[in-house]
Amino acid sequence: MRRGLTAALVAGALGVAGFVPVAGAESAYRVIVHSQVKGSQIPRATLSSIFLKQAPRWGDGQPVQPVDQSMRSRIRQSFVADVLQQPLVEVQIFWSRRMATGVTPPPVKQTDQDVVAYVAATPGAIGYVSPSVPLPEGVREIAIVQ
């Protein structure tokens, strides 16, 4: 895994033209952000770096605030397989090692509604939810691109 990603990577990653949207069937999840987060797209590699806490800031300098779902959640299992491209057990091992160095994983919410509420209330927040979950004002979806 790449370490030391800079804010410039995240800054350049959102809303970059020329990327091809991820192909395939309808996703088992959708990525949501606080309304103040700029851009409408995010590369899969940048999204992975955010959820592994290797990209700490958005392009405007605001802290990135990722939020995960429960380890037992099918939504998280799909997200981890698709975005982090590793088995969930490997992600658990990764976080065990990182926590030993003082780095904490993203907070975990138990339901889609809890994730939506966190994202709505937290500037810089990013999370993932079921495709059918309604989004309130202050929360919007962004597309994952290659």
Backbone as JSON, one array per atom type, in Angstrom:
{
  "sequence": "MRRGLTAALVAGALGVAGFVPVAGAESAYRVIVHSQVKGSQIPRATLSSIFLKQAPRWGDGQPVQPVDQSMRSRIRQSFVADVLQQPLVEVQIFWSRRMATGVTPPPVKQTDQDVVAYVAATPGAIGYVSPSVPLPEGVREIAIVQ",
  "N": [[0.83, -1.18, 0.0], [0.41, 2.24, -0.72], [2.06, 4.86, 0.96], [2.07, 8.03, 2.66], [0.62, 9.79, 1.04], [-0.2, 12.9, -0.36], [-1.93, 16.01, 0.29], [-2.18, 17.15, -2.15], [-2.62, 15.05, -3.91], [-5.21, 14.23, -3.2], [-6.47, 16.63, -3.71], [-6.16, 16.9, -6.47], [-7.55, 14.7, -7.24], [-10.35, 14.76, -7.03], [-13.1, 15.41, -9.07], [-11.73, 15.35, -11.48], [-11.4, 15.61, -14.89], [-11.73, 13.35, -17.65], [-11.41, 10.83, -16.59], [-12.6, 7.48, -16.61], [-15.76, 6.3, -15.76], [-16.38, 3.7, -13.34], [-17.1, 0.58, -14.59], [-19.77, -1.81, -14.91], [-22.25, -3.77, -13.17], [-25.04, -2.48, -11.28], [-23.98, -0.9, -8.33], [-23.36, -2.27, -5.05], [-23.31, -0.46, -3.09], [-23.13, 3.08, -2.35], [-21.07, 5.96, -2.5], [-20.88, 8.61, -0.26], [-20.69, 12.1, 0.57], [-20.07, 14.95, 2.71], [-21.8, 17.96, 2.07], [-20.1, 20.15, 1.65], [-17.75, 19.17, 0.62], [-15.74, 19.32, -2.19], [-16.13, 18.58, -5.71], [-17.21, 15.89, -7.88], [-16.49, 13.36, -8.43], [-14.38, 10.58, -7.57], [-11.29, 8.99, -7.68], [-10.79, 5.46, -7.45], [-8.39, 4.58, -6.2], [-7.68, 6.81, -4.64], [-9.87, 6.92, -2.94], [-9.51, 4.51, -1.57], [-7.09, 5.13, -0.25], [-8.01, 7.15, 1.44], [-9.75, 5.75, 3.17], [-7.94, 4.13, 4.39], [-6.61, 5.86, 5.84], [-4.44, 7.24, 4.72], [-4.47, 9.46, 3.25], [-4.87, 12.39, 4.46], [-6.14, 14.91, 4.14], [-8.48, 17.01, 2.34], [-8.4, 18.73, -0.83], [-8.73, 21.45, -0.23], [-7.55, 21.71, 2.17], [-9.04, 20.96, 4.34], [-9.67, 18.56, 6.9], [-10.01, 15.11, 6.06], [-12.69, 13.04, 6.82], [-13.32, 10.01, 7.18], [-15.86, 7.46, 7.48], [-16.78, 4.29, 8.58], [-18.75, 1.28, 8.04], [-20.2, -1.32, 10.08], [-18.19, -4.24, 10.71], [-19.58, -6.55, 10.21], [-21.39, -5.86, 8.32], [-22.9, -6.25, 5.14], [-22.67, -4.26, 3.28], [-20.25, -3.02, 3.96], [-18.52, -5.18, 3.5], [-18.77, -5.46, 0.71], [-17.81, -2.93, -0.08], [-15.15, -2.96, 0.89], [-14.08, -5.13, -0.56], [-14.35, -4.17, -3.19], [-13.25, -1.52, -3.26], [-10.96, -1.34, -1.48], [-9.84, -3.65, -2.24], [-9.08, -6.07, -0.98], [-9.28, -8.88, 1.25], [-11.58, -8.72, 4.0], [-10.49, -9.58, 6.42], [-7.78, -9.02, 6.06], [-7.82, -6.26, 6.12], [-8.55, -5.88, 8.76], [-6.23, -6.85, 10.01], [-4.39, -4.99, 9.02], [-5.36, -2.65, 10.35], [-4.97, -3.41, 13.01], [-2.2, -3.4, 13.17], [-1.66, -0.7, 12.54], [-2.94, 0.6, 14.65], [-1.28, -0.08, 16.72], [0.73, 1.69, 16.33], [-0.4, 4.02, 17.01], [-2.26, 5.1, 15.26], [-5.59, 5.53, 14.57], [-8.45, 3.7, 13.36], [-11.08, 4.66, 10.99], [-14.15, 5.94, 12.45], [-16.81, 3.69, 13.33], [-20.05, 3.04, 12.23], [-23.28, 1.7, 12.88], [-25.51, 1.5, 11.18], [-26.93, 2.38, 7.95], [-28.34, 4.77, 8.19], [-27.1, 5.91, 10.41], [-24.57, 6.4, 9.33], [-25.22, 8.26, 7.32], [-26.19, 10.35, 8.96], [-23.83, 11.01, 10.38], [-22.15, 11.86, 8.26], [-23.64, 14.05, 7.32], [-23.44, 15.77, 9.5], [-20.75, 16.28, 9.81], [-18.23, 18.2, 8.69], [-16.17, 17.61, 5.85], [-16.56, 14.9, 5.83], [-16.82, 11.49, 4.66], [-18.43, 8.62, 3.47], [-20.1, 5.42, 3.03], [-23.04, 3.9, 1.79], [-26.08, 1.92, 1.49], [-27.52, 1.61, -1.8], [-30.21, 2.41, -1.91], [-30.77, 4.18, 0.14], [-32.21, 7.18, 1.24], [-30.95, 10.5, 0.74], [-30.38, 13.23, 2.79], [-30.61, 16.85, 2.78], [-27.46, 18.42, 2.57], [-25.91, 16.21, 2.28], [-24.37, 14.33, -0.25], [-24.01, 12.23, -3.14], [-21.03, 10.84, -4.58], [-19.24, 9.88, -7.52], [-17.38, 6.92, -8.14], [-14.4, 6.55, -9.88], [-12.11, 5.11, -12.27]],
  "CA": [[0.0, 0.0, 0.0], [1.18, 3.48, -0.78], [2.01, 5.68, 2.16], [2.52, 9.4, 2.48], [-0.09, 10.54, 0.01], [-0.33, 14.29, 0.06], [-3.18, 16.7, 0.0], [-2.22, 17.42, -3.59], [-3.25, 13.9, -4.54], [-6.65, 14.32, -2.98], [-6.94, 17.83, -4.4], [-6.24, 16.62, -7.89], [-8.34, 13.52, -7.5], [-11.78, 15.01, -7.11], [-13.59, 16.2, -10.19], [-10.78, 15.36, -12.58], [-12.0, 15.19, -16.15], [-10.97, 12.37, -18.41], [-11.46, 9.5, -16.0], [-13.71, 6.67, -17.07], [-16.48, 5.74, -14.62], [-16.25, 2.27, -13.11], [-18.12, -0.15, -15.33], [-20.3, -2.98, -14.23], [-23.64, -3.75, -12.72], [-25.34, -1.52, -10.23], [-23.15, -1.13, -7.16], [-24.0, -2.68, -3.8], [-23.17, 0.68, -2.17], [-22.78, 4.35, -2.98], [-20.2, 6.78, -1.67], [-21.5, 9.9, 0.05], [-19.82, 13.09, 1.2], [-20.66, 16.17, 3.23], [-22.05, 18.86, 0.93], [-19.01, 21.1, 1.44], [-16.64, 18.53, -0.09], [-15.8, 19.71, -3.59], [-15.94, 17.54, -6.71], [-18.31, 14.95, -8.09], [-15.91, 12.05, -8.7], [-13.18, 10.26, -6.8], [-10.65, 7.75, -8.14], [-10.82, 4.34, -6.52], [-7.14, 4.56, -5.43], [-7.76, 7.87, -3.65], [-10.87, 6.48, -1.96], [-8.83, 3.51, -0.76], [-6.15, 5.84, 0.61], [-8.77, 7.86, 2.46], [-10.27, 4.82, 4.18], [-6.79, 3.57, 5.11], [-6.07, 7.05, 6.5], [-3.16, 7.61, 4.12], [-4.71, 10.77, 2.63], [-5.55, 13.01, 5.59], [-6.79, 16.2, 3.88], [-9.03, 17.33, 1.03], [-7.61, 19.74, -1.55], [-8.84, 22.77, 0.39], [-6.88, 21.65, 3.47], [-9.95, 20.45, 5.37], [-9.42, 17.15, 7.21], [-10.91, 14.08, 5.55], [-13.3, 12.35, 7.96], [-14.01, 8.8, 6.72], [-16.66, 6.7, 8.44], [-17.0, 2.92, 8.11], [-19.88, 0.52, 8.54], [-19.82, -2.46, 10.91], [-17.47, -5.34, 10.05], [-20.56, -7.56, 9.83], [-22.27, -5.3, 7.3], [-22.66, -6.65, 3.74], [-22.25, -3.05, 2.57], [-18.8, -2.88, 4.19], [-17.84, -6.28, 2.8], [-18.72, -5.09, -0.71], [-16.94, -1.76, -0.22], [-13.76, -3.39, 1.1], [-13.67, -5.96, -1.7], [-14.31, -3.37, -4.41], [-12.4, -0.33, -3.17], [-9.66, -1.66, -0.89], [-9.41, -4.82, -3.01], [-8.47, -7.05, -0.1], [-10.26, -9.51, 2.14], [-11.86, -7.97, 5.21], [-9.54, -9.99, 7.46], [-6.53, -8.28, 5.82], [-8.05, -4.89, 6.59], [-8.48, -5.97, 10.22], [-4.81, -6.98, 10.35], [-3.81, -3.68, 8.73], [-5.7, -1.72, 11.43], [-4.3, -3.85, 14.24], [-0.81, -2.92, 13.1], [-1.66, 0.77, 12.58], [-3.32, 1.03, 16.0], [-0.1, -0.26, 17.55], [1.57, 2.87, 16.14], [-1.16, 5.19, 17.43], [-3.21, 5.55, 14.23], [-6.88, 4.89, 14.8], [-9.26, 3.53, 12.16], [-12.27, 5.52, 10.95], [-15.23, 5.51, 13.34], [-17.73, 2.7, 12.76], [-21.47, 3.26, 12.49], [-23.98, 0.42, 12.76], [-26.54, 1.49, 10.15], [-26.84, 3.39, 6.89], [-28.85, 6.03, 8.72], [-26.04, 6.45, 11.27], [-23.52, 6.92, 8.44], [-25.76, 9.48, 6.72], [-26.22, 11.38, 10.0], [-22.44, 11.41, 10.63], [-21.67, 12.62, 7.1], [-24.37, 15.32, 7.3], [-23.04, 16.6, 10.64], [-19.3, 16.37, 9.93], [-17.54, 18.75, 7.51], [-15.07, 16.77, 5.38], [-16.89, 13.48, 5.99], [-17.08, 10.61, 3.52], [-18.86, 7.29, 3.91], [-20.77, 4.61, 2.0], [-24.34, 3.4, 2.25], [-26.87, 1.17, 0.52], [-27.98, 2.46, -2.9], [-31.59, 2.86, -1.75], [-30.91, 5.09, 1.27], [-32.42, 8.58, 0.84], [-29.94, 11.42, 1.24], [-30.94, 14.53, 3.19], [-29.84, 18.03, 2.41], [-26.18, 18.43, 3.25], [-25.19, 14.98, 1.93], [-24.53, 14.02, -1.67], [-23.26, 11.08, -3.67], [-19.98, 11.09, -5.57], [-18.98, 8.71, -8.35], [-16.05, 6.32, -8.12], [-13.85, 6.4, -11.21], [-10.83, 4.39, -12.33]],
  "C": [[0.88, 1.24, 0.0], [0.99, 4.28, 0.49], [2.4, 7.11, 1.78], [1.84, 10.14, 1.35], [-0.32, 11.94, 0.52], [-1.69, 14.85, -0.26], [-3.3, 17.0, -1.49], [-2.87, 16.26, -4.34], [-4.75, 13.97, -4.41], [-7.21, 15.53, -3.72], [-7.11, 17.58, -5.88], [-7.18, 15.49, -8.23], [-9.81, 13.8, -7.71], [-12.11, 15.86, -8.33], [-12.66, 16.26, -11.36], [-11.46, 14.85, -13.83], [-11.12, 14.14, -16.82], [-10.94, 10.99, -17.81], [-12.69, 8.78, -16.52], [-14.43, 6.11, -15.85], [-16.31, 4.23, -14.55], [-17.41, 1.57, -13.8], [-18.66, -1.29, -14.48], [-21.74, -2.79, -13.83], [-23.81, -2.71, -11.63], [-24.58, -1.89, -8.96], [-23.99, -1.54, -5.95], [-23.96, -1.57, -2.77], [-23.02, 1.95, -2.99], [-21.99, 5.18, -1.99], [-20.86, 8.14, -1.5], [-20.5, 10.8, 0.75], [-20.66, 14.22, 1.78], [-20.78, 17.15, 2.07], [-20.93, 19.86, 0.67], [-17.8, 20.5, 0.74], [-16.8, 18.84, -1.57], [-15.58, 18.5, -4.51], [-17.12, 16.59, -6.76], [-17.82, 13.53, -8.35], [-14.69, 11.85, -7.8], [-12.58, 8.97, -7.36], [-10.64, 6.69, -7.04], [-9.55, 4.32, -5.64], [-7.15, 5.63, -4.34], [-8.74, 7.5, -2.55], [-10.27, 5.44, -1.02], [-7.88, 4.18, 0.24], [-6.85, 6.59, 1.74], [-9.21, 6.91, 3.56], [-9.16, 4.06, 4.91], [-6.03, 4.67, 5.85], [-4.65, 7.37, 6.03], [-3.27, 8.93, 3.37], [-5.53, 11.57, 3.64], [-6.35, 14.28, 5.3], [-7.36, 16.28, 2.47], [-8.16, 18.42, 0.41], [-7.64, 21.12, -0.94], [-8.2, 22.81, 1.78], [-7.75, 21.13, 4.6], [-9.64, 18.97, 5.64], [-10.47, 16.23, 6.57], [-11.4, 13.29, 6.76], [-14.04, 11.1, 7.46], [-14.78, 8.14, 7.84], [-16.97, 5.35, 7.82], [-18.31, 2.38, 8.65], [-19.32, -0.65, 9.38], [-19.12, -3.53, 10.09], [-18.44, -6.42, 9.57], [-21.47, -7.12, 8.69], [-21.9, -5.8, 5.9], [-22.19, -5.45, 2.92], [-20.74, -2.87, 2.74], [-18.03, -3.98, 3.47], [-17.71, -5.97, 1.31], [-17.76, -3.94, -0.95], [-15.47, -2.16, -0.11], [-13.26, -4.21, -0.08], [-13.47, -5.13, -2.96], [-13.28, -2.25, -4.35], [-11.01, -0.65, -2.61], [-9.02, -2.86, -1.57], [-8.57, -5.78, -2.19], [-9.56, -7.72, 0.72], [-10.41, -8.68, 3.41], [-10.89, -8.33, 6.34], [-8.19, -9.27, 7.29], [-6.65, -6.83, 6.29], [-8.0, -4.86, 8.12], [-7.03, -6.06, 10.69], [-4.1, -5.65, 10.15], [-4.09, -2.72, 9.9], [-5.1, -2.14, 12.76], [-2.87, -3.33, 14.29], [-0.75, -1.4, 13.22], [-2.0, 1.28, 13.99], [-2.15, 0.89, 16.96], [0.85, 0.92, 17.43], [0.82, 4.16, 16.48], [-2.14, 5.74, 16.4], [-4.52, 4.79, 14.43], [-7.66, 4.76, 13.49], [-10.42, 4.53, 12.14], [-13.31, 5.03, 11.96], [-16.17, 4.56, 12.59], [-19.15, 3.04, 13.19], [-22.21, 1.97, 12.16], [-24.99, 0.35, 11.62], [-26.26, 2.54, 9.07], [-27.26, 4.75, 7.42], [-27.83, 6.7, 9.64], [-24.91, 7.06, 10.44], [-23.99, 8.24, 7.81], [-25.76, 10.62, 7.73], [-24.81, 11.9, 10.3], [-21.93, 12.29, 9.5], [-22.34, 13.99, 7.06], [-23.85, 16.29, 8.36], [-21.55, 16.9, 10.7], [-18.67, 16.93, 8.66], [-16.33, 17.87, 7.14], [-15.36, 15.29, 5.41], [-17.14, 12.79, 4.66], [-17.43, 9.23, 4.07], [-19.49, 6.55, 2.74], [-22.01, 4.0, 2.61], [-24.99, 2.56, 1.15], [-27.38, 2.11, -0.57], [-29.37, 3.06, -2.69], [-31.8, 3.89, -0.63], [-31.13, 6.53, 0.77], [-31.37, 9.48, 1.49], [-30.59, 12.76, 1.58], [-30.1, 15.67, 2.62], [-28.54, 18.02, 3.2], [-25.32, 17.2, 2.98], [-25.43, 14.72, 0.44], [-23.65, 12.84, -2.05], [-22.14, 11.57, -4.59], [-19.68, 9.78, -6.28], [-17.55, 8.23, -8.15], [-15.62, 6.13, -9.57], [-12.53, 5.66, -11.14], [-9.67, 5.33, -12.26]]
}
